[in-house]
């Protein structure tokens, strides 16, 4: 890695602006939010392959914003948590539009975008001075997937494919390898800088996953249903191994409930549990919504959906707000996505599980919009709103995990706060998301209070007082 790439965060921001402004000349300035969010997502996925997440990464993440937009305000704990939640790279919707424009105009803007993103990601990978093979491999995989979009749209071919070994400067194990209960996708170091030695895939640990399921706050009926289903699948596998008949069974599921009720978390645990007992070959979770499946032109939606399905093979494809796929009328491209998913469910029924999720009533309407949907989804999980006591338990868990300690008075105030939040909830009630917002607001107020102290000790740095919970 050239030493000139070891830039300060402020210098990186100038590099980011130079690259993005070049993109806006061929794209549109209105895409600034989408582009910044996409690059931030790429950075999080990239850093999941990094050796350690540190303040340097936070400083770099806070420089990913286009001219005229507000600077992000990442903290180390929030960046670390977001990195842990990142999954598979998918090309953004605006990139499909850019590639389609190139195909019509015989342009190369979409190919240039690949080089732009590669340049930005290499600087981000070098935030800790080294680029591991896992990081370099991720960058080239991003380039390959974006290049596949160009190929599908008919954009003129580019030069040779990128070689990850051109960028490697470290064999540091990944952050996911070090994080408890997490495992990175990348392989090990390359011998002689020629080829990567991939580690054999490890099955998720069944007992650890069950312990994580049991540790979730509330959701007692959901936990019971998950355990019943896992036991059923274990017995089916045993019967198959014994040569006994097993009736046909659909494994696809419907998760119904309000936002923030743990649907994605349970889906991720189910993917791991099914892999642990041999129902799925890998156990990864690929989370998408309408924007990750539907494109703006005829024929693109099928390709985009097939890419998402391909990423999910061996695991679970989790489609959030799935009802949005059927809400656009007869000529909407969402119906093309539904048909593509239905075909994939049939073609890969032995190694793919699809979970559709969303609000109760819209999901009922969605399942009734296509005869094939109702026939393939026969397992329904209802995720109830968290009660005030459960919201408090989630809040206390976040405090403990992040090194904050509620005083007795603060715990009483928090209990009153969350009981009122639950009792006065409306259609915008966010459940666990509201708890996270309260937690982040508490950190700001507590930090302002502690910053006014002359020499706060460890106890003062950790203590949460009642006034930290109120505006």
ZAMARGU-4260 file (C-alpha; in steps of 0.2 Angstrom, whole numbers, plus 5000, padded with zeros to 4 digits):
<rodrens>
0) 5000/5000/5000 | 5008/5017/4995 | 5012/5028/5010 | 5002/5042/5001 | 4986/5033/5004
5) 4988/5035/5023 | 4979/5051/5023 | 4971/5061/5037 | 4951/5060/5039 | 4950/5078/5032
10) 4961/5074/5017 | 4950/5058/5014 | 4935/5070/5014 | 4943/5080/5000 | 4946/5064/4990
15) 4928/5059/4993 | 4921/5075/4987 | 4933/5075/4971 | 4926/5057/4967 | 4908/5061/4970
20) 4908/5077/4961 | 4914/5069/4946 | 4900/5056/4948 | 4887/5070/4950 | 4892/5078/4933
25) 4886/5062/4924 | 4872/5057/4937 | 4862/5069/4947 | 4865/5080/4963 | 4848/5073/4969
30) 4857/5056/4972 | 4868/5063/4985 | 4859/5055/5000 | 4858/5038/4991 | 4876/5039/4986
35) 4882/5043/5003 | 4872/5030/5011 | 4878/5017/4998 | 4896/5021/5001 | 4893/5021/5020
40) 4886/5004/5019 | 4901/4998/5008 | 4912/5005/5022 | 4903/4995/5035 | 4904/4979/5025
45) 4923/4983/5021 | 4927/4986/5040 | 4918/4969/5045 | 4934/4962/5036 | 4946/4974/5046
50) 4957/4969/5060 | 4949/4980/5073 | 4936/4994/5073 | 4944/5009/5081 | 4943/5028/5082
55) 4952/5030/5066 | 4937/5021/5057 | 4925/5032/5066 | 4934/5048/5060 | 4934/5041/5042
60) 4916/5036/5043 | 4911/5054/5048 | 4919/5061/5032 | 4908/5051/5020 | 4896/5065/5015
65) 4894/5075/4999 | 4895/5093/4997 | 4880/5102/5004 | 4875/5088/5016 | 4877/5086/5035
70) 4892/5078/5042 | 4888/5061/5050 | 4890/5059/5069 | 4896/5041/5072 | 4902/5035/5089
75) 4913/5020/5091 | 4900/5010/5099 | 4887/5014/5086 | 4900/5010/5072 | 4905/4994/5079
80) 4887/4988/5081 | 4883/4993/5064 | 4898/4984/5057 | 4892/4968/5066 | 4875/4969/5057
85) 4882/4971/5039 | 4879/4957/5027 | 4880/4955/5008 | 4885/4969/4995 | 4871/4972/4983
90) 4872/4985/4969 | 4861/5000/4972 | 4845/5005/4962 | 4853/5021/4956 | 4867/5011/4948
95) 4856/5001/4937 | 4848/5017/4931 | 4866/5024/4927 | 4871/5008/4918 | 4855/5008/4908
100) 4858/5026/4903 | 4876/5021/4897 | 4869/5007/4887 | 4857/5019/4878 | 4870/5032/4875
105) 4885/5021/4872 | 4893/5029/4888 | 4905/5023/4901 | 4900/5032/4917 | 4894/5016/4926
110) 4912/5008/4922 | 4920/5024/4929 | 4909/5023/4944 | 4917/5006/4948 | 4934/5014/4948
115) 4928/5028/4959 | 4921/5017/4972 | 4936/5006/4971 | 4947/5021/4975 | 4936/5027/4989
120) 4936/5009/4997 | 4955/5007/4996 | 4957/5023/5006 | 4944/5017/5019 | 4953/5000/5020
125) 4969/5009/5023 | 4962/5018/5038 | 4972/5007/5049 | 4987/5008/5038 | 4985/4990/5031
130) 4974/4982/5019 | 4971/4963/5022 | 4967/4951/5009 | 4949/4950/5015 | 4947/4968/5013
135) 4955/4968/4996 | 4944/4953/4991 | 4928/4962/4996 | 4933/4977/4986 | 4936/4967/4970
140) 4920/4957/4973 | 4910/4974/4974 | 4918/4979/4957 | 4914/4962/4950 | 4895/4964/4955
145) 4894/4981/4948 | 4903/4975/4932 | 4890/4962/4931 | 4876/4975/4931 | 4885/4984/4917
150) 4886/4968/4907 | 4868/4964/4910 | 4863/4981/4904 | 4874/4980/4888 | 4887/4993/4893
155) 4903/4991/4883 | 4916/4980/4891 | 4930/4987/4902 | 4948/4982/4905 | 4954/4967/4915
160) 4946/4962/4931 | 4954/4968/4947 | 4965/4957/4957 | 4964/4958/4976 | 4982/4953/4978
165) 4987/4970/4970 | 4981/4979/4986 | 4985/4967/5000 | 4997/4973/5013 | 4992/4964/5029
170) 4985/4946/5034 | 4977/4953/5050 | 4961/4942/5054 | 4945/4950/5052 | 4934/4960/5064
175) 4920/4947/5062 | 4933/4933/5066 | 4937/4942/5082 | 4919/4947/5087 | 4910/4934/5098
180) 4897/4924/5089 | 4902/4931/5072 | 4912/4924/5057 | 4918/4933/5042 | 4916/4927/5024
185) 4933/4930/5019 | 4947/4917/5018 | 4965/4917/5025 | 4981/4925/5018 | 4988/4921/5001
190) 5004/4911/5000 | 5016/4920/4989 | 5003/4933/4985 | 4995/4922/4972 | 4979/4913/4979
195) 4969/4914/4994 | 4968/4899/5005 | 4949/4898/5010 | 4945/4891/5027 | 4932/4877/5027
200) 4915/4884/5031 | 4910/4881/5049 | 4892/4876/5055 | 4884/4888/5067 | 4884/4882/5085
205) 4867/4876/5089 | 4868/4878/5108 | 4874/4896/5106 | 4861/4900/5094 | 4847/4893/5106
210) 4855/4903/5120 | 4854/4919/5110 | 4836/4915/5106 | 4832/4912/5124 | 4840/4928/5129
215) 4829/4939/5118 | 4818/4950/5128 | 4799/4945/5127 | 4793/4936/5111 | 4788/4921/5121
220) 4776/4914/5109 | 4788/4917/5094 | 4802/4908/5104 | 4790/4893/5107 | 4786/4893/5088
225) 4804/4893/5083 | 4809/4879/5095 | 4794/4869/5089 | 4799/4871/5071 | 4817/4867/5074
230) 4812/4851/5083 | 4801/4847/5068 | 4815/4849/5056 | 4827/4839/5067 | 4815/4824/5067
235) 4812/4826/5048 | 4831/4825/5045 | 4832/4809/5056 | 4818/4801/5047 | 4826/4805/5030
240) 4842/4797/5036 | 4833/4782/5043 | 4825/4780/5026 | 4807/4784/5032 | 4795/4794/5022
245) 4792/4813/5026 | 4778/4823/5020 | 4781/4838/5009 | 4783/4854/5018 | 4786/4872/5014
250) 4799/4880/5025 | 4795/4898/5020 | 4788/4910/5033 | 4778/4926/5036 | 4784/4937/5050
255) 4770/4949/5055 | 4772/4964/5067 | 4776/4982/5069 | 4794/4989/5067 | 4807/4986/5080
260) 4799/4970/5087 | 4814/4958/5083 | 4809/4951/5066 | 4826/4953/5058 | 4835/4946/5073
265) 4824/4930/5074 | 4826/4928/5055 | 4845/4928/5057 | 4844/4916/5072 | 4833/4904/5062
270) 4845/4904/5047 | 4859/4899/5059 | 4849/4886/5068 | 4843/4878/5051 | 4861/4877/5045
275) 4866/4870/5062 | 4854/4855/5060 | 4858/4853/5042 | 4843/4860/5034 | 4853/4874/5025
280) 4870/4873/5019 | 4877/4890/5025 | 4865/4899/5036 | 4868/4917/5031 | 4854/4930/5031
285) 4852/4942/5016 | 4840/4956/5020 | 4832/4966/5006 | 4817/4977/5003 | 4808/4984/4987
290) 4823/4994/4982 | 4835/4979/4983 | 4824/4969/4971 | 4815/4981/4959 | 4823/4991/4945
295) 4817/5005/4934 | 4817/4996/4917 | 4809/4981/4909 | 4820/4966/4912 | 4831/4973/4925
300) 4820/4968/4940 | 4822/4950/4936 | 4841/4951/4935 | 4842/4962/4951 | 4831/4949/4961
305) 4841/4934/4954 | 4856/4943/4961 | 4848/4944/4978 | 4842/4926/4978 | 4860/4920/4972
310) 4867/4929/4988 | 4855/4920/4999 | 4857/4902/4992 | 4861/4891/5007 | 4852/4903/5019
315) 4838/4915/5021 | 4831/4929/5010 | 4823/4941/5021 | 4811/4953/5012 | 4806/4968/5024
320) 4790/4977/5020 | 4786/4964/5007 | 4769/4971/5003 | 4777/4985/4994 | 4781/4973/4980
325) 4762/4971/4976 | 4756/4989/4979 | 4760/4997/4963 | 4747/4991/4951 | 4746/4979/4937
330) 4761/4986/4927 | 4772/4989/4942 | 4789/4980/4941 | 4786/4973/4959 | 4776/4959/4952
335) 4791/4954/4941 | 4801/4953/4957 | 4787/4942/4965 | 4787/4930/4950 | 4806/4929/4950
340) 4805/4925/4969 | 4792/4912/4967 | 4802/4903/4954 | 4818/4903/4964 | 4808/4896/4979
345) 4803/4881/4968 | 4820/4879/4959 | 4830/4880/4976 | 4817/4873/4988 | 4831/4862/4996
350) 4843/4876/5001 | 4834/4892/5001 | 4821/4899/5014 | 4811/4915/5010 | 4804/4925/5025
355) 4793/4940/5020 | 4790/4953/5034 | 4779/4968/5037 | 4764/4975/5046 | 4749/4963/5049
360) 4735/4970/5037 | 4746/4975/5023 | 4755/4957/5023 | 4738/4949/5023 | 4734/4959/5007
365) 4751/4955/5000 | 4749/4936/5002 | 4732/4937/4994 | 4738/4946/4979 | 4746/4931/4970
370) 4739/4913/4972 | 4757/4906/4972 | 4761/4916/4988 | 4748/4909/4999 | 4752/4891/4994
375) 4771/4893/4998 | 4769/4903/5014 | 4760/4893/5027 | 4770/4897/5043 | 4765/4913/5052
380) 4774/4921/5066 | 4766/4936/5075 | 4778/4948/5084 | 4768/4958/5097 | 4773/4975/5103
385) 4785/4976/5118 | 4777/4981/5134 | 4784/4995/5145 | 4793/4982/5156 | 4801/4974/5141
390) 4806/4990/5134 | 4814/4994/5150 | 4823/4977/5150 | 4830/4981/5132 | 4836/4998/5138
395) 4845/4991/5153 | 4853/4978/5142 | 4860/4992/5130 | 4866/5002/5145 | 4875/4987/5152
400) 4883/4982/5136 | 4889/4999/5133 | 4896/5002/5150 | 4882/5013/5158 | 4875/5010/5175
405) 4857/5017/5180 | 4856/5023/5197 | 4840/5017/5207 | 4832/5034/5203 | 4836/5033/5185
410) 4829/5016/5183 | 4813/5021/5191 | 4812/5036/5179 | 4816/5025/5164 | 4802/5013/5170
415) 4790/5027/5170 | 4796/5033/5153 | 4794/5016/5144 | 4777/5012/5152 | 4771/5029/5146
420) 4778/5026/5129 | 4769/5009/5128 | 4753/5015/5134 | 4752/5030/5123 | 4759/5021/5107
425) 4751/5025/5090 | 4754/5018/5073 | 4771/5026/5073 | 4777/5016/5088 | 4794/5009/5085
430) 4797/4997/5099 | 4815/4992/5100 | 4819/5006/5088 | 4812/5019/5100 | 4822/5011/5114
435) 4838/5014/5104 | 4833/5032/5100 | 4830/5035/5119 | 4847/5026/5123 | 4856/5037/5110
440) 4848/5053/5117 | 4853/5048/5134 | 4871/5046/5129 | 4871/5064/5122 | 4863/5072/5138
445) 4874/5061/5150 | 4890/5067/5140 | 4885/5085/5141 | 4882/5083/5160 | 4899/5074/5163
450) 4909/5085/5151 | 4905/5100/5163 | 4914/5091/5178 | 4932/5095/5181 | 4939/5077/5184
455) 4925/5064/5182 | 4930/5047/5189 | 4926/5030/5181 | 4909/5029/5191 | 4904/5047/5185
460) 4908/5042/5167 | 4896/5027/5169 | 4882/5034/5180 | 4865/5038/5172 | 4855/5050/5182
465) 4836/5054/5180 | 4840/5070/5171 | 4849/5061/5158 | 4833/5053/5152 | 4823/5069/5150
470) 4823/5083/5137
</rodrens>
